[in-house]
Amino acid sequence: MTKTIQLKGYFLSMVFLALSSSLVAQSFDPVEVASTYLQAEKENLGLTDADISDFIVTDHYQTRHNGVTHLYIKQQYEGIEVEHAINNFNILKEGAVSSMGNRFVTDLASKVNGIIININPEDAVWAVVQNFEIATASSLIRQEMLSEQHIKFFKEGFALEPIDVKLMYQAVNENELRLSWRVSIYELSAQHWWVAYVDAQNGTILKYRDEVIHCDFGVSRGSV
């Protein structure tokens, strides 16, 4: 009987410790911690109040063995994301920031080209299709509207994956960011997965990359 009571006591102690740890881990709001830290360090980071006032959380998780919270936030302008402008925070279980990485754009408002959109998502997709001479076998049909700024198109006759189109600001140089549609198309041939940024005002392709890696080992087609 004594052994049973001891085991029950041990079990209850473990439950209490687990609950206590959970409460400690949840005793602060990581977003609030990050905001407070940015406000306190904005001058050292070269950021303005406007630079740090508009952002969204892109990822948030906790490392189990040490209780450190990892938070990732993305800068926005007028509710539109700035591509690659991500800050990451490592927050101790006590609620203090142990380290952070800053990729926010400095003086963002002076560098964006406005919020006027002349090119719709369909036009942006066709601009990419024409630029890379992508073979298609059907018309372009919307599959899902995640928001006014984020649309997915059906892949049938166009691509191996749904075509993803999202509005965001893309840097063209250190002092200019242009409003653009990021278009992602995985060609039916599987030879290219284009991610292109189409200017939302004039339809030109600002930047692009191919997500498919092509390897050349210097072996001719006739070799074994």
DAHU-V450058 format. One record per helix or strand. SS is the DSSP state (a for helix, b for strand). FROM is the first residue (numbers start at 1). TO is the last residue. If there is no record, write none. Layout:
ss: {SS | SS}
from: {FROM | FROM}
to: {TO | TO}
This chain:
ss: {a | a | a | b | b | b | b | a | b | a | b | b | b | b | b | b | b}
from: {2 | 30 | 49 | 55 | 69 | 80 | 97 | 108 | 112 | 121 | 142 | 150 | 159 | 163 | 176 | 193 | 205}
to: {25 | 45 | 53 | 62 | 77 | 91 | 101 | 110 | 112 | 131 | 147 | 153 | 159 | 173 | 187 | 199 | 210}
